[in-house]
C-alpha cells in the first residue's frame, strides 16, 4: 500500500486500512480539559441528531477507470469530489510511481504521482499524501492543483501514516502505529503529545480519533481531545471510518457500528472477510467477501441496516483480493485489485437509489 492516497482532509470519509495504536489502559495523554467556565456539554458541537431512516438500494455497477497498481485508496472531499490513489505493495515489483484519479461523471481522469500512496486527504486548497518513492523511501507529498504537480519531502522511516485529516481551520494531523503527528503545511511534520492512534474528520467538522482509553473528539482544531461515551474497541482495528455520530470499525471478528455519543455495545454489521469500510453523514458501508461473492452492507446511524450481493467489474473474489470503498451523496464507489490475477486496479460506480 503506498504513496498518495484512502475518509482528503476537508472532511473525507476515507478508507484507512492499517494498524492502530494499541489500547488497554486509559490514556493520560488525552486530556478532558475545558477552558474556565465551560463544561463538556457547553463544548459539544452542533452535530446532526441521528434519526430513523430508510436505506438506499444499490444499483448495478459500471466501470469508470482502471490503472496499473496492486492496491488503491478511495477518498471523498467535503465538496463531494472523489479521488483514487494507487500503490504497489511493500516488497512488490515497485514502490512507485503511483497515480491519482479524479472521478468526474462516469470516468476517472488519471495523473502520475512520484510514488506509491499509503494515505491521502484533501482540504479546500490542497491534497496531502504519504507514500514511498521508487527507492521505497518514506515521503510526504502536497499538491495545490488537484494532483497535477507535487511537492515532496523525504521523511523519517517511522513516519508512515495510515490516516490523515485536517482540522476545520488550522493544522493537519497524521497517525502512525507508534505516534501522532502535526503539520501546518502537509510537508513538514512534528510529533504531537496527544495519544491518538487513528484520526478522521466528520462531515460535521469535528476531528475524531481513537485513543488508548476509547474514542475522542476535538472541536478546537486538535488543541484538546475530549473522551466520548463510546468505549474502546475490544482489539486493535484494521480499518475505521467516521460518520457524524458513529464509527464503523473492523476487528478480527467482523465489522461493528458504534454510537459515539452513548455508552453501549457495538452493533455487528458483518462477519465476512472485510475489504474496506467508509462513511458519510448518516450512512456507513462495509465491503466484504461473503458466500464466494462480494457484498455491500449499508447501515444508518440508528442501526438500520441492509445487505446486497454485488458484481462490480474487476478481479473475482480470492484470498489475495484487496478493495476500497467510498460513499458519495448518491453513489457508491468500489475499487478492486488482485496482483495474483493482474497488476491492475479497477474502479466502478453504482447509484444509490
Number of C-alpha atoms within 10 A of each C-alpha: 26 33 35 35 38 32 38 33 30 26 31 37 36 39 32 30 23 19 18 27 20 16 19 15 11 12 16 12 13 20 14 15 14 14 7 6 6 10 12 12 7 9 14 13 12 9 13 12 10 16 11 11 15 11 15 16 13 19 15 12 19 17 19 19 20 21 22 18 28 28 29 37 33 34 32 29 23 20 12 14 15 23 28 31 32 34 33 29 20 14 8 12 11 20 26 26 22 30 26 28 24 18 21 12 7 11 16 21 15 19 15 17 25 21 30 37 36 31 35 36 34 30 22 13 10 19 24 28 31 34 34 32 24 13 10 18 14 23 24 28 26 24 18 16 11 17 22 12 15 19 13 19 14 17 18 9 11 11 24 24 29 28 32 32 31 31 23 20 12 13 16 25 29 30 28 22 18 16 21 23 21 21 17 13 13 26 19 14 18 13 14 16 12 19 24 31 25 31 29 34 29 28 24 17 22 23 26 30 22 27 29 23 22 23 24 26 25 21 18 15 19 22 11 16 26 19 23 21 15 21 20 20 21 10 14 21 22 18 25 30 31 32 27 25 22 26 25 28 25 28 17 13 13 16 29 20 25 24 24 25 12 13 12 12 13 19 14 16 22 22 16 18 17 25 21 29 31 33 32 25 21 20 26 25 27 28 27 25 23 16 10 9 13 20 20 23 18 23 25 24 25 18 21 13 17 16 17 13 16 16 13 21 17 20 19 16 18 13 9 10 18 22 24 27 30 32 28 20 11 11 16 20 24 26 28 26 28 23 19 13 13 13 15 21 24 23 29 23 25 19 17 16 10
